[in-house]
Amino acid sequence: MRKILLIGNPNVGKSTLFNSLTKSSEHTGNFHGVTVEEKHKVVKFKDEEYDFYDLPGMYSLNSFSFEEEVARDFALKSDADKIMLLDANSLRKNLYLCLQFLELNINFQILINNYDYFKKYKNNLDIEKMNRKLNINCEIINAKKIKIKDLDLKNNEKPMNNSYFQKISSNSSNYLSKYIKIIKNKYNLDEKTIIYALNGIFNNVNEEQKKFIQSLFPDVILDRYKYIDELLLGVVETKNNFVYGLNKADKIILKPLVTIVGFLLCFFASIYLIFFLMGPLFSEGLNYLIDFILITPVMNFLYSVTSNIWLIEFFSCGVFSSILTIMNFLPQVLLLFIFLTMLEDSGLISRMAYVFDDFLSIFGLNGKAIYITLLGLGCNTVSALATRNMDEKNLRIKTMLLNPYISCMARLPIYVVIASAFFGQYAYFVVTGLYLLGLVVALMLGFVLNKTILKSDSNSLLLEFAPLRPVDFKHVLIVGRDNAIDMIKRIFFIVLGVGVIVWILSHTSFNLTYTQSITDSILFFFADKISFLFTPIGLNSAGIVCALIVGVMAKELLVSTFSISNNVSTISALIASLSVATSVVHFNSATAISFLVFTLLYCPCSSNLAVIKKEIGTFWMWFAILSQFTNAYILSFLIYNSMIHNFFYAIIVLSIILLILFAVCYIIKRIRSKNILCIFCSKNCKGKK
Amino acid sequence: MSLSEVKLNVPTIIKEINILDMKIKIRLMELGLNIGTKIIVKNRSIMKRTMLIVFNSSCFVLKENLAKEIVVNYA
């Protein structure tokens, strides 16, 4: 099997090329740093297997961000064949990376993408001359349309014969030779180590040597560009005013008022259209379809073959209610993903990143956080991974910690159900209010973190503008289809799986027999024991506590757990049951708001926690859990008590509780810092034993 | 004159890059920003913390703090 790596600058179309060659549908977008980890797929062509790898983009081997480091290390450690994808519109910049690979004597084939756009502005590229000058086969392609049969895969097998770089060690006119000589005269380093170090890869180099070599970087870069300019002389002819990435429309788009107001209007209109106008229409159709092709036939069959109440209840309320309650929101989720994909494809995100950067820098974030926020509206786990394109460590940690405050798709069903049940015509305002509350809390926390433990350098934003492009509706539909499949998979593997377990635990008594009354069940017993913790925020019902615990696994489970607890199998029945005092799970308007706020903030889901742990460590994972739970509890407490008493009462009680907690912590700290003999071991163990 | 002071849409030439943070300086140079490079400021953000610059036929978002450290002359 032949391994082939796709490498190149960010946003040149590597993922698009990967999708075309492997017939995949990996996430692509018109923004810098969409791919943050390597992806691969094996395809068979002419009796041979090819394992294509799509790597994150990098401007240089001297990595600037985590995702560039991932790509660089992968490319250098792998002995696979390499395809370097260049953008015809920014060849000068793209060739810099090519040159670095050539310096390391790494073989690759060059493909040039986006030639149509380049030609549209009457620019010219002499590809044959470029082939001759570089002595590497360069081909113009369209990454969207190329097929594996169009690719000259034999090309990589030819030994590289770039005479310029073969002379690297022979005292020739090669621009690196003089630097190699300088370093060799000063330190006893071998040539390979020096060449790697001049590309920012410091193996077997001490700190002093590293500093000296780094001091040569500006001159080396200048020489590399001199060589590129020689190379491009007579190869590329561009119109004087050609600027890739900037369009005429930007004169209007880049006016802050236009972008900010336009974005907010678009966002709120989309929520209204998706969740309150178009979504419910599609949901009704989908419900009818599922009922017609799945539920009615299965239930009719069950009624005809058995009268076992356990089995009938298990299927109607355990299995089907888990599926139906979430399936109901499939159209809404799809529509929102389509909206986000259109935004991403159009190139508007880099404009938003620029316009919002000012505002976000007040809170210690930068413009790139806009992209994370938009991804977070879909899935917080995906957006947590996307923080890899942040250039600074503290900025990345901060953005990852704030990301779960953005309401993801999984939280939407619970918002819509509870808002519809208790706030009727104001449901839309409650849902949008929750989105805004999440953003406000995230920004406030960002501000506090930036002033305390996660100070970051606000100068680090360096972002390339993506060109505005017409939305590719085929791509949008493919993304929609993939997200639908992904959601159906989640419903069947997570929601249904956990839903069945919840149903069994909520219908099994301690003597392991079936019970119709959930209050006699094992689950209810344990949930009831800890429900007192939630009394101050009005959520002291065992059914609600069960849902909150299960919801840590995946937020979609909140709605399905409610429907199981209330023994209902449709959304309309669930909405009706939530305001009935005899239901296991029931609310009034104060507890409903308190629950919605708590759900918005209380904890990242399990997959998001796993990503946080993997990417930034266990400490920050626990920090995320504790800080979110505390914020959720405090805000829910304030809102609930303001509604049932008044705001000042809520503030006073909360202040007293917090003061007591701080006092206890302070006393413990004082005791530990003094030489007091331990009452248990009678030694100066400072309480450690 | 620093890059942060120049007028919009007027081409300038870089004379000096005095950015102290070597990591950012090197990255800017790798992107093609160097002494002698033609650079145009296309836009400034509302709070004047960020700017949009054009060099090497591409468009980049740059912080004003960094632009202050780049010395230019009108072309």
Interface residues (C-beta under 8 A of the other chain):
Chain A: Y59 S60 N62 F64 N89 S90 R92 K93 Y96 Q214 F217 P218 I221 L222 Y225 T238 F242 V243 Y244 G245 L246 D250 L254 P256 S350 A353 Y354 V355 D357 D358 F359 S361 G367 D457 S458 N459 S460 L461 L462 L463 E464 F465
Chain B: D21 M22 K23 I24 K25 I26 R27 L28 M29 E30 L31 G32 N34 I35 K42 N43 S45 I46 M47 R49 T50 L52 V54 N56 S57 S58 C59 F60 V61 L62 K63 N65 L66
